[in-house]
Amino acid sequence: MVSGVRDLGDGIGMMLLGDVGRGGSPINDWLDEDLIIDYFEIPMAQRQMPDRDLIKFTSIYFPRTMERLLELYDMIVICEEEELFTRFTTTKMQKLMYDSIQSEGVALFNSLPHEDHEFIAWARNMMGELVPHEYSSGYVNLFGGFRISISEMDLPPIFTPFKNLGLEKYTGPRLGQIHPRQGSVEWATVAPFNTPFYVSWEVGDAEARVSVVANDLDEPWWGSTYRGDPSTNPYGGDLFLNMVYWSVGMKPLTNIAIVHNVRVSFGDYLLRRAVTLSLIEFIDAFGATIGELEEDLNIVTEGRSEVRSLYFEQRYEEALVILDEMEARMTAIEDRAIELKERAFLWIYLVEWLAVTGTMMVVGFLTWSLMIRRKLYREVSITRATGDTL
């Protein structure tokens, strides 16, 4: 077996654990913009859910067997919340993950937590043994503006393509200190602290690639808005995805600019498609004929498979051409949907106008009849007793 490589089929399967989910991390947005990663998240830090529900969720959706885990996932990503990880997962689940990495070559990515009790929990856990960071050393929080410095060693191009894009100039306010284990590789260091930023090694019979980063993915350095004002770093997601590609045995991307454009274009397509679907459902509720729109939207959606294949083969220029064509078709569909909406609204406005006008005419007629045509009504005569009636 080639070091750290599993048969990926036509994509990468990823399990997300820890502080993940749209309420706590930008990782979902990054993965949505990548066309070849299929991921499933098991959140452990969703404050809107009580612990018992999170434990239940984990027990329901975690793979029951090694066969099922290997069928679904090529990589496991654990974003901090290591203490919750040890509470919400059973020993059996942890052993399943451990064996999948140690014996089957599933990759593992870990980001340092922000609390000392999480370090303690991870140091006592079997999963902590796999990470190229010594958790028993305790947590050290490094405060103050920092930058990263990319290693000059002859390493696969995870970081080096970003050097000319100015990645080393972006700053962050804080990060943790990695205590690298012997035999690990340091890909980038932190200035001015001179500590590692990203460290990896290979473990087990299958030489699975395991890595750890000193800064959690929701920190400002990555361009995230989840923990205060973000940096202006536009390449946080691209860097993380390069780490993923290398971890599962794919070539890290080197033409970052065009790949970044492909991902942004695909993200724009997903957003426009969601908005257009909502608009189509809206006008359908008013009785508009939407069959042709749905057919055209399905045709555009079929282009996604072609883009995915080109992206997996790293033919990014061709993928970008297809995405541009999809965007033009989406524009045409949106224009027709808006036209149908305006037409449907025209009938609504017409019916409302007729209803209001008719009501106004009836009220006007009654008002005229009761207030103006007084001759239709006789005045009430006054009767009084007379001698004849006594």
C-alpha positions in Angstrom: 0.0 0.0 0.0 1.2 3.5 -0.8 1.8 5.6 2.3 -1.4 7.2 3.6 -3.5 6.4 0.5 -6.9 4.7 0.4 -9.1 3.9 -2.7 -11.2 7.1 -2.9 -13.5 6.0 -5.7 -14.9 9.2 -7.1 -14.8 11.3 -4.0 -13.7 11.8 -0.4 -15.9 10.7 2.5 -15.4 12.7 5.7 -16.8 12.5 9.2 -16.9 15.8 11.2 -16.8 15.7 15.0 -16.5 18.3 17.7 -17.2 22.0 17.3 -18.7 21.7 13.8 -22.0 22.8 12.2 -23.1 26.0 10.8 -23.6 27.5 14.2 -20.0 27.1 15.2 -17.6 26.6 12.4 -16.9 27.8 8.8 -15.8 24.2 7.8 -19.3 23.4 6.5 -19.2 26.4 4.1 -15.7 25.3 2.9 -16.8 21.7 2.3 -20.0 22.7 0.5 -17.9 24.6 -2.1 -15.7 21.6 -2.7 -17.3 19.3 -5.3 -15.7 16.0 -4.3 -16.0 15.8 -0.5 -19.1 14.2 0.9 -19.3 14.9 4.6 -21.5 14.1 7.6 -21.3 16.1 10.8 -21.8 14.9 14.3 -21.9 18.1 16.3 -20.9 18.1 19.9 -21.0 21.8 20.8 -24.5 22.9 19.6 -25.7 25.0 22.5 -29.3 24.8 21.3 -29.3 21.1 22.0 -29.1 19.5 25.4 -26.4 17.0 26.1 -28.7 14.0 26.1 -29.9 14.9 22.6 -26.4 15.2 21.3 -25.4 11.8 22.9 -28.5 10.3 21.3 -27.7 11.9 17.9 -24.1 10.5 18.1 -25.3 7.0 18.9 -27.8 7.0 16.1 -25.6 8.2 13.3 -22.2 6.8 14.2 -21.3 3.8 12.1 -21.9 0.5 13.9 -19.2 -1.6 12.2 -15.7 -1.2 10.7 -17.1 -2.2 7.3 -19.7 0.6 7.4 -17.2 3.2 8.6 -14.7 2.3 5.8 -17.5 2.4 3.3 -18.5 5.9 4.3 -15.3 7.7 5.4 -11.8 8.2 4.2 -11.0 10.9 6.8 -12.0 11.9 10.3 -11.9 15.5 11.4 -12.1 16.4 15.1 -12.3 20.2 15.7 -11.5 20.9 19.4 -14.2 20.0 22.0 -12.1 16.9 22.9 -13.7 16.7 26.3 -17.2 16.5 24.8 -15.9 13.9 22.4 -14.8 11.6 25.2 -18.2 12.0 26.9 -20.5 11.8 23.8 -18.7 8.8 22.2 -18.6 5.4 23.7 -15.4 3.4 24.2 -16.5 1.1 21.4 -16.9 4.1 19.0 -13.5 5.4 19.9 -11.9 2.0 19.4 -13.6 1.7 16.0 -12.0 5.1 15.0 -8.7 4.2 16.5 -8.5 0.9 14.6 -9.7 2.4 11.3 -6.8 4.8 11.5 -4.2 2.5 12.9 -5.0 -0.5 10.7 -7.0 0.7 7.7 -5.3 4.0 6.8 -8.2 6.4 7.5 -6.8 9.9 7.8 -7.2 12.0 11.0 -7.1 15.8 11.3 -7.3 17.5 14.8 -7.3 21.1 15.8 -6.1 22.1 19.3 -8.8 22.9 21.9 -8.9 26.1 24.0 -9.3 24.7 27.4 -6.9 22.8 29.7 -9.6 20.3 30.7 -9.9 19.3 27.1 -6.2 18.6 26.9 -6.5 16.4 30.0 -9.4 14.5 28.5 -7.6 13.9 25.2 -4.3 12.9 26.9 -6.2 10.1 28.7 -8.0 9.0 25.5 -6.7 6.4 23.0 -7.3 8.9 20.1 -4.8 11.3 21.6 -2.1 8.6 21.1 -2.5 9.0 17.4 -2.0 12.7 17.2 1.6 14.1 16.6 1.1 16.5 19.6 1.9 15.7 23.2 -1.4 16.5 25.0 0.0 15.5 28.4 2.2 18.7 28.1 -0.8 20.8 29.0 -2.4 23.7 27.2 -0.4 26.9 26.5 -2.4 29.8 25.0 -0.3 32.2 22.9 -1.8 35.7 22.8 -0.7 38.5 20.6 -0.6 39.1 16.8 1.0 36.2 15.0 1.8 35.2 11.5 2.9 31.9 10.0 6.1 31.1 8.3 6.1 28.4 5.7 8.8 25.8 5.9 11.5 25.8 3.3 11.9 22.0 3.5 11.1 19.9 0.4 7.6 18.9 1.3 4.4 18.3 -0.7 2.8 21.6 -1.7 0.2 22.1 1.0 1.4 25.5 2.1 3.9 26.5 -0.6 1.4 27.5 -3.3 0.1 30.1 -0.9 3.4 31.8 -0.3 3.2 33.9 -3.4 -0.4 34.8 -2.6 0.7 36.4 0.6 -0.5 33.9 3.2 2.4 34.8 5.5 1.2 38.4 5.9 -2.1 37.6 7.5 -2.4 37.9 11.2 -4.4 36.3 14.0 -4.9 37.3 17.7 -4.2 33.9 19.4 -3.5 30.2 19.0 -2.3 27.2 21.0 1.1 25.8 21.4 1.9 22.5 19.7 4.3 20.2 21.4 5.4 18.0 18.5 6.2 14.4 19.1 9.4 12.9 17.9 9.3 11.8 14.3 6.6 14.4 13.3 7.0 16.9 10.4 6.6 20.7 10.9 5.1 22.3 7.8 4.8 25.9 9.1 5.8 27.8 12.2 4.4 30.7 14.2 6.1 34.0 14.3 7.1 35.5 16.8 6.6 32.5 19.1 8.7 30.1 17.0 6.3 27.2 17.7 4.8 24.8 15.1 1.6 25.8 13.3 0.9 22.5 11.5 2.4 19.1 12.3 1.9 15.7 10.8 3.1 12.1 10.9 2.1 8.7 9.7 0.9 6.0 12.0 0.0 2.3 12.0 0.3 -0.5 9.5 -1.3 1.5 6.7 0.7 4.6 7.5 -2.3 6.8 7.9 -1.7 10.5 7.7 -2.5 12.2 11.0 -2.1 16.0 11.5 -2.8 18.7 14.0 -3.1 22.5 13.6 -2.5 25.0 16.4 -5.4 27.3 15.5 -9.0 26.1 15.5 -10.8 26.6 12.2 -13.3 29.1 13.6 -10.5 31.5 14.7 -10.1 34.8 13.0 -6.8 33.9 11.2 -8.7 31.6 8.9 -11.0 34.4 7.8 -13.8 33.1 10.1 -16.3 35.5 11.7 -17.3 33.0 14.5 -14.9 34.4 17.1 -14.6 38.1 16.6 -13.4 40.2 13.7 -11.9 38.0 11.0 -8.6 38.6 9.3 -8.6 39.5 5.6 -7.3 36.0 4.8 -9.4 34.8 1.8 -7.5 31.4 1.6 -8.4 29.8 4.9 -10.8 27.3 3.3 -8.4 26.6 0.4 -5.6 25.8 2.9 -7.7 23.5 4.9 -8.8 21.6 1.8 -5.2 21.2 0.7 -4.6 19.6 4.1 -7.5 17.3 3.4 -6.3 16.3 -0.1 -2.8 15.5 1.1 -4.2 13.5 4.1 -6.2 11.2 1.9 -3.4 10.7 -0.7 -4.5 13.2 -3.3 -2.1 15.8 -4.8 -2.4 19.1 -3.0 -3.6 21.9 -5.2 -1.0 24.2 -6.7 -3.0 26.5 -9.0 -4.8 28.0 -6.0 -6.2 31.1 -7.8 -8.2 29.2 -10.4 -9.3 26.6 -7.9 -10.4 29.3 -5.5 -12.5 30.8 -8.4 -14.1 27.4 -9.1 -15.1 27.0 -5.5 -16.5 30.5 -5.2 -18.4 30.0 -8.5 -19.8 26.8 -7.2 -20.8 28.4 -3.9 -22.6 31.1 -5.9 -24.4 28.5 -7.9 -25.6 26.7 -4.8 -26.9 29.9 -3.4 -28.6 31.0 -6.6 -30.1 27.5 -7.0 -31.5 27.6 -3.4 -33.0 31.1 -4.0 -34.5 30.1 -7.4 -36.1 26.9 -5.9 -37.7 29.0 -3.2 -39.0 31.5 -5.8 -40.4 28.6 -7.9 -42.1 27.1 -4.9 -43.5 30.5 -4.1 -45.1 31.1 -7.5 -46.3 27.5 -7.6 -48.4 28.3 -4.5 -50.2 31.0 -6.6 -51.0 28.6 -9.4 -48.3 29.5 -11.9 -47.2 26.8 -14.4 -43.7 25.8 -13.3 -43.2 22.5 -15.2 -40.9 24.0 -17.8 -38.9 25.9 -15.2 -38.3 22.7 -13.2 -37.2 20.8 -16.2 -34.7 23.5 -17.1 -33.4 23.6 -13.5 -32.9 19.8 -13.6 -30.9 20.2 -16.8 -28.7 22.8 -15.1 -28.3 20.5 -12.0 -27.1 17.7 -14.3 -24.1 19.9 -15.1 -23.0 19.5 -11.5 -22.0 15.9 -12.1 -19.8 16.9 -15.1 -18.2 19.7 -13.0 -17.6 17.2 -10.2 -15.8 14.8 -12.5 -13.6 17.5 -14.0 -12.8 18.8 -10.5 -11.9 15.3 -9.3 -9.6 14.9 -12.3 -8.2 18.4 -11.4 -9.2 19.8 -14.8 -10.2 23.1 -13.2 -10.2 25.4 -16.3 -12.7 23.1 -18.0 -14.8 22.9 -14.8 -14.9 26.7 -14.6 -16.2 26.9 -18.2 -19.1 24.5 -17.3 -19.8 26.6 -14.2 -20.0 29.8 -16.3 -22.5 28.1 -18.6 -24.5 26.9 -15.6 -24.5 30.5 -14.3 -25.8 31.8 -17.6 -28.6 29.2 -17.6 -29.5 30.0 -14.0 -29.8 33.7 -15.0 -32.3 32.8 -17.7 -34.3 30.6 -15.4 -34.4 33.4 -12.7 -35.6 35.9 -15.3 -38.4 33.6 -16.4 -39.3 32.8 -12.8 -39.5 36.5 -12.0 -41.7 37.1 -15.1 -44.1 34.3 -13.9 -44.2 35.8 -10.5 -45.1 39.2 -11.9 -47.7 37.7 -14.1 -49.2 35.8 -11.1 -49.1 38.9 -9.0 -50.9 40.8 -11.8 -53.9 38.5 -11.6 -53.8 38.8 -7.8 -53.8 42.6 -8.0 -56.6 42.5 -10.6 -58.8 40.3 -8.4 -58.1 42.4 -5.4 -58.8 45.5 -7.3 -62.1 44.1 -8.6 -63.0 42.9 -5.1 -62.2 46.3 -3.5 -64.0 48.2 -6.4 -67.1 46.0 -6.1 -67.3 46.4 -2.4 -66.8 50.2 -2.8 -69.7 50.3 -5.3 -72.0 48.4 -3.1 -71.2 50.5 -0.1 -71.6 53.6 -2.2 -75.0 52.5 -3.5 -76.2 51.7 0.0 -74.9 55.0 1.4 -76.6 56.9 -1.4 -79.8 55.0 -1.0 -80.0 55.5 2.8 -78.6 59.0 3.1 -79.6 60.7 -0.1 -82.7 59.0 -1.5 -84.7 60.1 1.5 -88.0 60.2 -0.4 -88.0 56.4 -0.4 -88.7 56.6 3.3 -91.7 58.4 4.9 -91.3 60.3 8.1 -92.9 58.7 11.1 -96.2 60.6 11.9 -97.0 61.4 15.4 -100.3 60.0 16.8 -102.1 61.5 19.7 -105.3 60.8 21.4 -108.5 62.7 20.3 -111.9 62.9 21.7 -113.2 60.3 19.3 -110.7 57.8 20.5 -111.4 58.2 24.2 
